[in-house]
């Protein structure tokens, strides 16, 4: 397979004022495109050309760091665009997801606090995650382009805390960006779709 840049599932200004059109244009058109371009270069001759993206991510981890960095970020961003929507976020979750967040993570308010703390606590570039591991929901954080796939888990929600994801809109206020993401941008329907597929 070769990597391809997906279309954004909404207009560039759809997430304003929480994420600006300028941020989305730079992040999607420049940063994600760079991972796709470089990833395709590195995939050629790697021996992983016929694999799925998930397989490439898992099999290049620890063996082909440059390919892993780009494949991991491509995987993360394909989902990141879908993890957001206009008028998203907040605590009105689909029932099954709400009850699992209650039972596994101590309720929505605790999930919100812990997810934001994971994003704040990720030193440097990386991601905050809600993942399914061994049948239970878990909050994780990873550096750079790493994701829960390489730690035996399935990501069902991720927030990009690389500076290019928020610096235009929030400058160095990463906590404000994470709060805006949880409260106003999460596409809970897509989170549910991934949760059901992984369950």
C-alpha positions as CSV (number, residue, x, y, z in Angstrom):
1,X,0.0,0.0,0.0
2,X,1.1,3.6,-0.4
3,X,0.2,6.4,2.0
4,X,-2.3,9.0,0.8
5,X,-3.4,12.2,2.4
6,X,-7.1,12.0,3.3
7,X,-9.4,14.9,2.7
8,X,-10.4,16.7,5.9
9,X,-14.0,15.6,6.8
10,X,-15.1,19.3,7.3
11,X,-14.2,22.8,6.0
12,X,-11.0,24.4,7.3
13,X,-13.0,26.9,9.4
14,X,-15.4,24.3,10.8
15,X,-13.7,24.0,14.2
16,X,-13.2,27.7,14.8
17,X,-12.8,29.3,17.3
18,X,-11.3,26.3,19.0
19,X,-9.0,25.4,16.1
20,X,-8.5,28.0,13.4
21,X,-8.5,27.5,9.6
22,X,-4.9,28.6,9.6
23,X,-3.9,25.8,12.0
24,X,-5.8,23.2,10.0
25,X,-4.3,24.3,6.7
26,X,-0.8,24.1,8.1
27,X,-1.4,20.9,10.1
28,X,-3.2,19.0,7.4
29,X,-1.8,20.4,4.2
30,X,1.8,20.8,5.3
31,X,2.6,18.6,8.3
32,X,0.4,15.5,7.5
33,X,1.4,15.8,3.8
34,X,5.1,15.7,4.8
35,X,4.5,12.4,6.8
36,X,2.8,10.9,3.7
37,X,5.5,12.0,1.3
38,X,8.4,10.9,3.5
39,X,6.6,7.7,4.5
40,X,6.2,6.7,0.9
41,X,9.9,7.3,0.2
42,X,10.9,5.2,3.2
43,X,8.3,2.4,2.6
44,X,9.9,1.7,-0.8
45,X,12.4,-1.2,-0.4
46,X,11.5,-1.7,3.3
47,X,10.0,-5.1,2.8
48,X,6.7,-3.8,4.3
49,X,5.2,-2.5,1.1
50,X,2.3,-4.9,0.9
51,X,1.2,-4.6,4.5
52,X,-1.7,-2.6,6.0
53,X,-0.9,0.7,7.7
54,X,-1.4,-0.8,11.2
55,X,1.0,-3.7,10.3
56,X,3.6,-1.2,9.0
57,X,3.4,0.8,12.2
58,X,3.7,-2.3,14.4
59,X,6.5,-4.0,12.4
60,X,8.6,-0.9,11.8
61,X,8.5,0.0,15.6
62,X,12.0,-0.6,17.0
63,X,13.4,-1.8,13.7
64,X,13.0,1.0,11.2
65,X,12.7,4.2,13.2
66,X,12.5,6.7,10.3
67,X,9.7,4.7,8.6
68,X,7.9,4.2,12.0
69,X,8.0,7.9,12.7
70,X,6.2,8.8,9.5
71,X,3.9,5.8,9.3
72,X,2.9,6.3,13.0
73,X,2.2,10.0,12.4
74,X,0.2,9.2,9.3
75,X,-1.9,6.7,11.2
76,X,-2.4,9.1,14.1
77,X,-3.5,11.9,11.8
78,X,-5.9,9.9,9.7
79,X,-7.8,9.4,12.9
80,X,-7.1,12.8,14.5
81,X,-9.1,14.6,11.8
82,X,-12.0,12.2,12.4
83,X,-11.7,12.6,16.2
84,X,-12.9,16.2,15.8
85,X,-16.1,17.7,14.5
86,X,-18.0,21.0,14.6
87,X,-20.0,21.4,17.9
88,X,-18.3,18.3,19.3
89,X,-17.0,17.5,22.7
90,X,-18.7,17.8,26.1
91,X,-20.1,15.1,28.4
92,X,-23.0,13.8,26.3
93,X,-21.5,10.5,25.3
94,X,-23.2,7.5,23.5
95,X,-24.6,5.3,26.3
96,X,-22.2,2.3,26.1
97,X,-19.2,4.6,26.0
98,X,-20.5,6.6,29.0
99,X,-21.0,3.5,31.1
100,X,-17.5,2.1,30.2
101,X,-15.9,5.5,31.1
102,X,-17.8,5.3,34.4
103,X,-16.7,1.7,35.2
104,X,-13.2,1.8,33.8
105,X,-12.1,5.4,34.4
106,X,-14.2,6.6,37.3
107,X,-16.7,8.7,35.4
108,X,-16.5,11.5,32.8
109,X,-15.1,14.2,35.0
110,X,-12.2,12.0,36.1
111,X,-11.6,10.9,32.5
112,X,-11.6,14.6,31.4
113,X,-9.1,15.6,34.1
114,X,-6.8,12.6,33.5
115,X,-6.9,12.9,29.7
116,X,-6.0,16.6,29.9
117,X,-3.3,15.8,32.5
118,X,-1.8,13.1,30.2
119,X,-1.5,15.7,27.4
120,X,0.0,18.3,29.7
121,X,2.4,15.8,31.2
122,X,3.7,14.6,27.8
123,X,7.1,16.3,27.8
124,X,7.8,17.7,24.3
125,X,6.0,16.4,21.3
126,X,3.5,13.5,21.5
127,X,0.0,12.4,22.0
128,X,-2.6,11.8,24.8
129,X,-4.8,8.8,24.3
130,X,-7.9,6.9,25.3
131,X,-7.3,3.3,24.4
132,X,-8.7,-0.2,24.9
133,X,-6.2,-2.6,26.4
134,X,-7.0,-6.1,27.6
135,X,-10.7,-5.2,27.4
136,X,-10.5,-2.1,29.6
137,X,-10.4,1.6,28.7
138,X,-7.1,3.2,29.7
139,X,-5.6,6.7,29.4
140,X,-2.1,6.7,27.9
141,X,0.5,9.2,26.6
142,X,3.2,8.6,24.1
143,X,6.2,10.6,22.7
144,X,6.5,11.8,19.1
145,X,4.7,9.5,16.7
146,X,4.2,6.6,19.0
147,X,0.7,5.3,19.6
148,X,-1.1,2.6,21.6
149,X,-0.8,0.1,18.8
150,X,2.8,-0.6,19.7
151,X,2.0,-1.0,23.4
152,X,-0.6,-3.8,22.9
153,X,-3.6,-1.4,22.9
154,X,-6.1,0.0,20.4
155,X,-6.5,3.8,20.3
156,X,-10.0,5.0,20.2
157,X,-9.3,8.7,20.9
158,X,-6.1,10.7,20.6
159,X,-5.1,14.4,20.9
160,X,-2.0,15.7,19.1
161,X,0.1,17.7,21.5
162,X,2.9,18.6,19.1
163,X,3.2,22.4,19.1
164,X,2.1,22.7,15.5
165,X,-1.3,21.4,16.6
166,X,-2.0,24.4,18.8
167,X,0.7,27.1,18.8
168,X,-1.0,29.4,16.2
169,X,-4.2,29.4,18.3
170,X,-3.0,29.0,21.9
171,X,0.7,29.9,21.8
172,X,2.3,28.0,24.8
173,X,-1.0,27.4,26.6
174,X,-1.2,23.6,26.0
175,X,-3.7,23.1,28.9
176,X,-6.2,25.5,27.2
177,X,-5.9,23.7,23.9
178,X,-6.6,20.3,25.6
179,X,-9.6,21.7,27.5
180,X,-11.0,23.1,24.2
181,X,-10.4,19.7,22.5
182,X,-12.3,17.8,25.2
183,X,-15.1,20.3,25.7
184,X,-15.7,21.5,22.2
185,X,-14.1,19.3,19.5
186,X,-14.3,15.5,20.2
187,X,-16.4,13.5,17.8
188,X,-17.8,11.0,20.2
189,X,-19.6,9.1,17.5
190,X,-16.3,8.2,15.9
191,X,-14.8,7.3,19.2
192,X,-17.8,4.9,19.7
193,X,-17.3,3.4,16.2
194,X,-13.6,2.6,17.0
195,X,-14.6,1.3,20.5
196,X,-17.2,-1.0,19.1
197,X,-14.7,-2.3,16.4
198,X,-12.1,-3.0,19.0
199,X,-14.4,-4.6,21.6
